[in-house]
C-alpha cells in the first residue's frame, strides 16, 4: 500500500516560500496517483505565483486529459502550464521574468514515471541513494562536459543558474524517466533547498532510519536548516510498498 508525506519550509534566510508541492495518493484523471514539486523564481511574489500556478495547471490538465499514456498526459499538462506562465508574465508586469522548476511523478504498480524540468530532483533510495533526474543547470552541464568535478560543483558560484524552466521559453523541453521499483524503495522528490544543504550520503542516511516517512521527511528539513537553510525546502517522500 502506497504511503506518502510532503512538507515545505521557508528555510532560515528567505522571506517568501516559493516552493510548492502537490500530493495525491488517489487517482487524478487517468493517473493512479500524482506527486509534484515546483521551485519558483522571480522577484516579489512572482516566484511563488509561478510554482503554485504551474502545479495547479498541471493537476487540472491531468484531471481533464483523455490520454491513457502517462508520458503523454504529463507532457501535455506541463506544456500547457508553460504556456500559462508565459501568458501571465506578459499580461502582468509584476510577474515578468518569472519561472519555476517542476518534477512530477506517478507510481504505476512496480513502475515509476517521472517528468522533469529544472534542478528540482527525484531520487530512489534503498541500500544506496540514486539520483534519477538530471539537473538542467549551468554547473551540471559543466560537470558533464568535464569542466569541473562533482565536488567543485557543489560550491560553484553559478550553481543556482538553471538552463531550463517552466516559463523560460515558448517551448519547454521535458526529460522523462521510467524506473522499475523494488520492495524497500523510498522515493524522494525535493527542491534544491534540500540538496544544496545536504550531501546525497547525508540524505541517504536519514532515509535509512527505521522511523515513519513523516519523521524522516521532517528530519531532512531539520538537517537542511541546521546546515544553513539558505533556501526554501520542499520534500515529498513516497513509500510505494508500505505495509498497512
Buried (B, 14 or more C-beta within 10 A) or exposed (E): EEBBBBBBBBBBEBEEBBBBBBBBBEEBBBBBBBBBBBBBBBEEBBBBBBBBBBBBBBBBBBBEBEBEEBBEBBBBBBBBBBBBBBEBBEEEEEBEBBBBBBBBBBBEEEEBBBBBBBBBBBBBBBEEBEBBBBBBBBBBBBBEEEEEEEEEBEEBEEBBEBBBBBBBEEEBEBBEBEBEBEEEBBBBBBBBBBBBBBEBEBBBBBBBEEEBBBBBBBBBBBBBBEBEBBBBBBBBBBBBBEEE
